[in-house]
């Protein structure tokens, strides 16, 4: 497996850094970000191998043998179709699983988490069209195949037999079970207990309301919002709102729409109510361990969803860029006040928030300038543009006067300031309007 020989990440050229500072990206910049994202995923896999070597005595021999069997399947699939395998490994829920597994203490917990690697290898092999037979263990009644779907079953084991274009999932190893069909690189399924992920119209990204790893177990934000289940999302207009949001982005800013569709792998719906009865609206999040996933409550309008996508895409871009070319050496201490949060932020949070809000100021300014917009909608968009622009104006000096930025970070912040200067001026006090990620900049 090429994970054993991960190549060094590319470093953005000055022109690319300047474009990214303006919250923009050319096709070559997107390729760089995608390669960087993929390299980090492979490095995490390599870290898992190293962790297993260090924990050889605490991991049962049978667990280690299963892991090696799954690894060999992944290697065979990569030899058959490397792109399909890498695309599977790049899926956000695989990153979430990897991060949790690497953080697990050695022993029983680590051994339990390792079992999911079989589902990852099986999903990759299915997409690559590699024949195999494998027995997998569901967890909490669900067998999840990342980026494909889930099988609900009370059976302790599922026998998966795959050929070039078909696969059978037999709970307990018996019966007809569910059937998966591979056509054009996509997997479609049918049969008892099977539910597949839905494609977001006009893209290759997915609406993921099934994978158990799609959101952290502690929930999102102060209300600890859990991911919304299929039973809830089926009654909400996610696909219709997505279609309208993408059409709006493509109409007002084709370049940003292309960036969004290139970097997004899945949209994860969040419930509006947490486990303790607390409700929340307008919540969205991005996780460093799962780049390419945007988690959000259902926005009220297509424009609001477009703004969420713009906002969270910037967080994901900046996280990958910082991996490729460190922009700061800031610690975790929260010492800076910003307009979009009531609590103080560390410099990394200031940089993330400033970057996301700079893109939002640009976005809402373009919405306000759209031909044929009703006066009320134009006024509301202009107010949001002005609000985000003022917030960025207050935060930029914090960055530019900091001694925690690297030389590349200073260059990046200077480019942000130049872009901000080109967005026009707005008079009046600063107000935070409709922040789309109120509980963090990137987790």
C-alpha positions as CSV (number, residue, x, y, z in Angstrom):
1,X,0.0,0.0,0.0
2,X,1.4,3.4,-0.9
3,X,0.7,4.6,2.6
4,X,4.0,3.0,3.6
5,X,5.7,5.5,1.2
6,X,3.9,8.7,1.6
7,X,5.4,11.6,-0.4
8,X,6.0,15.0,1.1
9,X,3.3,17.5,0.6
10,X,3.7,20.3,-2.0
11,X,4.3,23.8,-0.8
12,X,2.1,26.6,-2.3
13,X,3.9,29.0,-4.6
14,X,3.7,32.7,-3.8
15,X,1.1,33.3,-6.5
16,X,-1.1,30.4,-5.0
17,X,-0.7,31.8,-1.5
18,X,-1.8,35.3,-2.8
19,X,-4.9,33.8,-4.4
20,X,-5.8,31.8,-1.4
21,X,-5.4,34.8,0.8
22,X,-8.2,36.5,-1.2
23,X,-10.3,33.4,-0.4
24,X,-10.0,32.4,-4.0
25,X,-8.4,29.3,-5.7
26,X,-7.4,28.5,-9.2
27,X,-7.8,24.9,-10.4
28,X,-4.1,24.2,-9.7
29,X,-4.7,25.5,-6.1
30,X,-7.6,23.1,-5.6
31,X,-5.4,20.2,-6.9
32,X,-2.7,21.2,-4.3
33,X,-5.3,21.3,-1.5
34,X,-6.8,17.9,-2.5
35,X,-3.3,16.4,-2.6
36,X,-2.4,17.8,0.7
37,X,-5.7,16.5,2.2
38,X,-5.0,13.1,0.8
39,X,-1.4,13.0,2.0
40,X,-2.5,13.9,5.6
41,X,-5.0,11.0,5.5
42,X,-2.3,8.6,4.4
43,X,0.0,9.9,7.1
44,X,-2.7,9.1,9.6
45,X,-2.9,5.6,8.3
46,X,0.8,5.3,8.5
47,X,0.6,6.5,12.1
48,X,-2.0,3.8,12.8
49,X,0.5,1.1,11.6
50,X,3.1,2.6,13.8
51,X,0.7,2.6,16.8
52,X,-0.1,-1.1,16.2
53,X,3.6,-2.0,16.1
54,X,4.1,-0.2,19.4
55,X,1.0,-1.9,20.9
56,X,1.7,-5.4,19.6
57,X,1.5,-7.0,23.0
58,X,-1.8,-5.3,24.0
59,X,-3.7,-6.1,20.8
60,X,-5.0,-9.7,20.6
61,X,-3.4,-11.8,17.9
62,X,-6.8,-12.5,16.3
63,X,-7.5,-8.8,16.0
64,X,-4.1,-8.1,14.5
65,X,-4.6,-11.0,12.0
66,X,-8.0,-9.5,10.9
67,X,-6.4,-6.1,10.5
68,X,-3.7,-7.6,8.3
69,X,-6.3,-9.5,6.2
70,X,-8.2,-6.2,5.7
71,X,-4.9,-4.4,4.8
72,X,-4.1,-7.0,2.2
73,X,-7.6,-6.5,0.7
74,X,-6.9,-2.8,0.5
75,X,-3.6,-3.4,-1.2
76,X,-5.2,-5.7,-3.8
77,X,-7.9,-3.1,-4.5
78,X,-5.3,-0.3,-4.9
79,X,-3.5,-2.5,-7.5
80,X,-6.8,-2.8,-9.3
81,X,-8.0,0.9,-9.1
82,X,-5.8,3.3,-7.1
83,X,-8.1,6.2,-7.6
84,X,-11.1,4.4,-6.2
85,X,-9.2,3.3,-3.1
86,X,-7.7,6.8,-2.5
87,X,-11.1,8.3,-2.9
88,X,-12.6,6.0,-0.3
89,X,-9.8,6.7,2.1
90,X,-10.3,10.4,1.6
91,X,-14.0,10.2,2.6
92,X,-14.5,12.3,5.8
93,X,-15.9,9.6,8.0
94,X,-12.7,7.6,7.5
95,X,-10.8,10.5,8.9
96,X,-13.1,10.7,11.9
97,X,-12.7,7.0,12.6
98,X,-8.9,7.3,12.2
99,X,-8.7,10.2,14.6
100,X,-10.7,8.4,17.2
101,X,-8.7,5.2,16.8
102,X,-5.4,6.9,17.1
103,X,-6.7,8.6,20.3
104,X,-8.0,5.3,21.8
105,X,-6.0,3.8,24.7
106,X,-4.3,0.5,23.9
107,X,-6.1,-2.6,24.7
108,X,-9.8,-3.5,24.3
109,X,-10.9,0.0,23.1
110,X,-8.2,0.1,20.4
111,X,-9.0,-3.5,19.3
112,X,-12.7,-2.7,19.0
113,X,-12.1,0.4,16.9
114,X,-9.7,-1.5,14.6
115,X,-12.6,-3.7,13.4
116,X,-14.1,-0.8,11.4
117,X,-11.0,-0.9,9.1
118,X,-12.5,-4.0,7.5
119,X,-15.5,-1.9,6.4
120,X,-13.2,0.8,5.0
121,X,-11.2,-1.9,3.0
122,X,-14.5,-3.5,1.8
123,X,-15.8,-0.1,0.6
124,X,-12.6,0.6,-1.3
125,X,-12.6,-2.9,-2.9
126,X,-16.3,-2.6,-3.9
127,X,-15.6,0.7,-5.6
128,X,-12.5,-0.7,-7.3
129,X,-14.4,-3.7,-8.6
130,X,-12.1,-6.1,-6.7
131,X,-13.5,-9.6,-6.1
132,X,-13.3,-10.7,-2.4
133,X,-15.1,-12.5,0.4
134,X,-15.0,-11.1,3.9
135,X,-16.8,-11.4,7.2
136,X,-17.5,-8.1,8.9
137,X,-18.9,-7.4,12.4
138,X,-21.6,-4.7,12.6
139,X,-21.4,-2.3,15.5
140,X,-24.6,-1.4,17.4
141,X,-26.6,-3.2,14.8
142,X,-25.1,-1.3,11.8
143,X,-22.5,-2.2,9.2
144,X,-21.3,1.0,7.7
145,X,-19.5,1.1,4.3
146,X,-18.0,4.7,4.1
147,X,-19.3,6.7,1.2
148,X,-21.8,4.0,0.2
149,X,-24.4,3.2,2.8
150,X,-25.3,1.1,5.9
151,X,-26.8,-2.3,6.5
152,X,-29.0,-2.5,9.6
153,X,-29.0,-6.0,11.1
154,X,-29.1,-7.7,14.5
155,X,-26.7,-10.4,13.3
156,X,-23.3,-10.5,15.0
157,X,-21.5,-10.9,11.6
158,X,-22.2,-10.2,7.9
159,X,-20.7,-12.2,5.0
160,X,-19.8,-10.0,2.1
161,X,-19.1,-11.7,-1.2
162,X,-18.2,-9.4,-4.1
163,X,-17.6,-9.9,-7.8
164,X,-16.6,-7.4,-10.4
165,X,-20.1,-5.7,-10.6
166,X,-22.2,-7.3,-7.8
167,X,-21.9,-8.0,-4.1
168,X,-24.1,-9.8,-1.6
169,X,-24.3,-8.9,2.1
170,X,-25.6,-11.9,4.1
171,X,-26.3,-11.4,7.8
172,X,-25.2,-14.5,9.6
173,X,-23.7,-15.8,6.4
174,X,-27.0,-17.2,5.2
175,X,-30.0,-16.2,3.0
176,X,-30.3,-13.8,0.1
177,X,-29.5,-10.6,2.0
178,X,-28.9,-7.2,0.4
179,X,-27.4,-6.8,-3.1
180,X,-25.0,-4.1,-4.2
181,X,-24.5,-3.2,-7.8
182,X,-21.4,-1.4,-9.2
183,X,-22.1,0.7,-12.3
184,X,-19.9,3.6,-13.5
185,X,-17.9,3.6,-10.3
186,X,-21.0,4.1,-8.2
187,X,-22.5,1.6,-5.8
188,X,-26.3,1.1,-5.6
189,X,-28.0,-1.3,-3.2
190,X,-31.3,-3.0,-2.5
191,X,-32.6,-5.6,-0.1
192,X,-33.5,-6.1,3.5
193,X,-31.8,-3.6,5.9
194,X,-29.9,-1.7,3.3
195,X,-29.9,2.1,3.0
196,X,-27.7,3.9,0.6
197,X,-26.4,7.5,0.7
198,X,-28.0,10.1,-1.6
199,X,-26.1,12.1,-4.1
200,X,-26.3,15.9,-3.9
201,X,-27.6,17.1,-7.3
202,X,-25.1,18.4,-9.7
203,X,-22.0,17.1,-7.8
204,X,-20.3,13.9,-6.7
205,X,-20.8,14.9,-3.0
206,X,-23.2,13.0,-0.8
207,X,-25.9,13.9,1.8
208,X,-24.6,11.7,4.6
209,X,-27.4,11.0,7.1
210,X,-26.4,7.4,7.8
211,X,-22.8,6.8,8.7
212,X,-22.3,6.4,12.5
213,X,-18.9,8.3,12.2
214,X,-20.4,11.3,10.5
215,X,-20.4,13.5,13.7
216,X,-18.7,13.3,17.1
217,X,-20.6,11.4,19.8
218,X,-20.6,14.5,22.1
219,X,-22.6,16.5,19.5
220,X,-22.1,19.9,18.0
221,X,-22.1,23.2,19.9
222,X,-23.5,24.2,23.3
223,X,-26.7,22.4,22.6
224,X,-24.7,19.2,21.8
225,X,-26.7,18.7,18.5
226,X,-26.5,15.2,17.2
227,X,-26.6,14.2,13.5
228,X,-30.1,14.1,12.1
229,X,-31.2,10.5,11.2
230,X,-32.6,9.6,7.8
231,X,-36.1,9.5,9.4
232,X,-35.8,13.2,10.0
233,X,-33.9,14.3,6.8
234,X,-36.3,12.5,4.6
235,X,-39.0,15.0,5.7
236,X,-36.8,18.1,5.2
237,X,-36.0,19.8,1.8
238,X,-32.3,19.2,2.0
239,X,-31.8,18.2,-1.7
240,X,-34.1,20.9,-3.0
241,X,-32.4,23.6,-0.9
242,X,-29.0,22.3,-2.0
243,X,-30.0,22.5,-5.6
244,X,-31.1,26.1,-5.2
245,X,-28.1,27.1,-3.1
246,X,-25.7,25.6,-5.8
247,X,-27.6,27.4,-8.5
248,X,-27.3,30.7,-6.6
249,X,-23.5,30.2,-6.1
250,X,-23.0,29.4,-9.7
251,X,-25.0,32.4,-10.8
252,X,-23.2,35.0,-8.6
253,X,-19.7,33.5,-8.3
254,X,-18.9,30.5,-10.6
255,X,-15.3,30.3,-9.3
256,X,-16.5,29.9,-5.7
257,X,-19.1,27.4,-6.7
258,X,-16.4,25.3,-8.5
259,X,-14.3,25.5,-5.4
260,X,-17.1,24.3,-3.2
261,X,-18.0,21.3,-5.4
262,X,-14.4,20.4,-5.8
263,X,-13.6,20.3,-2.0
264,X,-17.0,19.1,-0.6
265,X,-17.4,15.3,-0.1
266,X,-20.5,15.3,2.1
267,X,-23.1,17.4,3.8
268,X,-24.1,16.1,7.2
269,X,-27.5,17.3,8.5
270,X,-27.7,18.1,12.2
271,X,-30.8,17.9,14.4
272,X,-32.2,21.2,15.7
273,X,-32.5,19.8,19.2
274,X,-29.9,18.4,21.5
275,X,-30.2,15.5,24.0
276,X,-31.1,17.8,26.8
277,X,-33.9,19.6,25.0
278,X,-31.9,22.6,24.0
279,X,-32.6,23.9,20.5
280,X,-30.3,25.7,18.1
281,X,-30.6,27.2,14.6
282,X,-28.0,28.3,12.1
283,X,-25.3,25.9,13.4
284,X,-22.5,24.6,11.2
285,X,-19.2,23.0,11.7
286,X,-16.0,21.7,10.1
287,X,-13.6,19.2,11.6
288,X,-9.9,19.1,10.9
289,X,-10.0,15.3,11.1
290,X,-12.7,15.1,8.5
291,X,-12.0,17.7,5.8
292,X,-14.6,17.8,3.0
293,X,-17.5,17.4,5.4
294,X,-19.8,20.3,6.3
295,X,-22.1,19.6,9.3
296,X,-25.2,21.9,9.5
297,X,-28.7,22.4,10.6
298,X,-31.1,23.0,7.7
299,X,-30.7,26.7,6.7
300,X,-33.9,28.7,6.3
301,X,-33.1,29.7,2.7
302,X,-31.0,28.7,-0.3
303,X,-28.9,31.9,0.2
304,X,-28.3,30.9,3.8
305,X,-27.1,27.4,2.8
306,X,-24.8,28.9,0.2
307,X,-23.3,31.1,2.9
308,X,-22.8,28.1,5.1
309,X,-21.0,26.3,2.3
310,X,-18.8,29.4,1.6
311,X,-18.0,29.8,5.3
312,X,-17.1,26.1,6.1
313,X,-15.2,25.7,2.8
314,X,-12.8,28.4,4.0
315,X,-12.2,26.6,7.3
316,X,-11.3,23.4,5.4
317,X,-9.0,25.2,3.0
318,X,-7.2,27.1,5.7
319,X,-6.6,23.9,7.8
320,X,-5.1,22.1,4.8
321,X,-3.0,25.1,3.8
322,X,-1.6,25.4,7.3
323,X,-0.6,21.7,7.1
324,X,1.2,22.4,3.8
325,X,2.8,25.7,4.8
326,X,2.5,26.7,8.6
327,X,1.0,30.2,8.9
328,X,1.5,30.6,12.7
329,X,3.1,29.0,15.7
330,X,0.4,30.1,18.1
331,X,-0.5,28.3,21.3
332,X,-4.0,27.4,22.5
333,X,-4.4,30.3,24.8
334,X,-7.5,32.4,24.2
335,X,-6.5,36.1,24.6
336,X,-8.1,37.9,21.7
337,X,-11.6,39.5,21.5
338,X,-13.4,39.3,18.1
339,X,-16.8,40.7,17.0
340,X,-18.3,37.3,16.1
341,X,-17.7,35.6,19.4
342,X,-18.5,36.5,23.0
343,X,-15.5,34.5,24.4
344,X,-11.8,35.3,23.7
345,X,-10.1,33.4,20.9
346,X,-6.6,32.0,20.4
347,X,-4.8,33.5,17.4
348,X,-5.5,30.3,15.3
349,X,-9.2,31.0,15.9
350,X,-8.9,34.6,15.0
351,X,-7.2,33.6,11.7
352,X,-9.8,31.0,10.9
353,X,-12.7,33.3,11.7
354,X,-11.3,36.3,9.9
355,X,-10.7,34.2,6.8
356,X,-14.2,32.7,6.8
357,X,-15.9,36.1,7.4
358,X,-13.8,37.8,4.7
359,X,-15.2,35.2,2.2
360,X,-18.7,35.9,3.6
361,X,-18.3,39.7,3.1
362,X,-17.4,39.0,-0.5
363,X,-20.3,36.5,-1.0
364,X,-23.0,38.8,0.4
365,X,-21.6,41.8,-1.5
366,X,-22.1,39.8,-4.7
367,X,-25.6,38.7,-3.7
368,X,-26.5,42.4,-3.0
369,X,-25.2,43.3,-6.5
370,X,-27.2,40.6,-8.3
371,X,-29.6,41.9,-11.0
372,X,-33.3,41.6,-10.4
373,X,-33.0,41.1,-6.6
374,X,-36.0,42.5,-4.7
375,X,-35.2,45.7,-2.7
376,X,-35.8,44.0,0.7
377,X,-33.5,41.1,-0.2
378,X,-30.8,43.5,-1.6
379,X,-30.9,45.5,1.6
380,X,-30.6,42.4,3.8
381,X,-27.6,41.1,1.8
382,X,-26.0,44.6,1.9
383,X,-26.4,44.6,5.7
384,X,-24.7,41.2,6.0
385,X,-21.9,42.3,3.7
386,X,-21.3,45.4,5.8
387,X,-21.4,43.5,9.1
388,X,-18.9,40.9,8.0
389,X,-16.7,43.5,6.5
390,X,-16.6,45.5,9.8
391,X,-15.8,42.3,11.7
392,X,-12.9,41.6,9.5
393,X,-11.7,45.2,9.7
394,X,-11.5,44.8,13.5
395,X,-9.7,41.4,13.4
396,X,-7.1,42.1,10.8
397,X,-4.9,44.3,13.1
398,X,-4.8,41.5,15.7
399,X,-3.3,39.2,13.0
400,X,-0.9,41.8,11.5
401,X,0.4,43.0,14.8
402,X,0.9,39.5,16.2
403,X,4.4,37.9,16.7
404,X,2.9,34.4,16.4
405,X,2.5,34.5,12.6
406,X,5.2,32.9,10.4
407,X,6.6,34.9,7.5
408,X,4.1,33.0,5.3
409,X,1.4,33.9,7.7
410,X,2.3,37.6,7.5
411,X,2.2,37.4,3.8
412,X,-1.2,35.6,3.9
413,X,-2.7,38.1,6.4
414,X,-1.4,41.0,4.2
415,X,-3.1,39.5,1.2
416,X,-6.3,39.2,3.2
417,X,-6.1,42.9,4.1
418,X,-5.6,43.8,0.5
419,X,-8.7,41.9,-0.5
420,X,-10.7,43.4,2.3
421,X,-9.7,46.9,1.1
422,X,-11.3,46.1,-2.3
423,X,-14.6,45.2,-0.8
424,X,-15.8,48.8,-0.2
425,X,-16.3,50.7,3.0
426,X,-19.2,50.7,5.5
427,X,-19.8,53.2,8.2
428,X,-21.4,52.5,11.6
429,X,-20.9,50.2,14.6
430,X,-19.9,46.5,14.3
431,X,-22.7,44.0,14.6
432,X,-22.5,40.2,14.3
433,X,-25.2,39.2,11.9
434,X,-26.2,35.5,11.5
435,X,-22.8,33.9,12.2
436,X,-22.9,30.4,10.7
437,X,-20.4,28.7,13.0
438,X,-21.0,30.2,16.5
439,X,-19.3,27.4,18.4
440,X,-15.9,27.2,16.9
441,X,-13.7,28.0,14.0
442,X,-12.6,24.5,13.1
443,X,-12.5,21.5,15.5
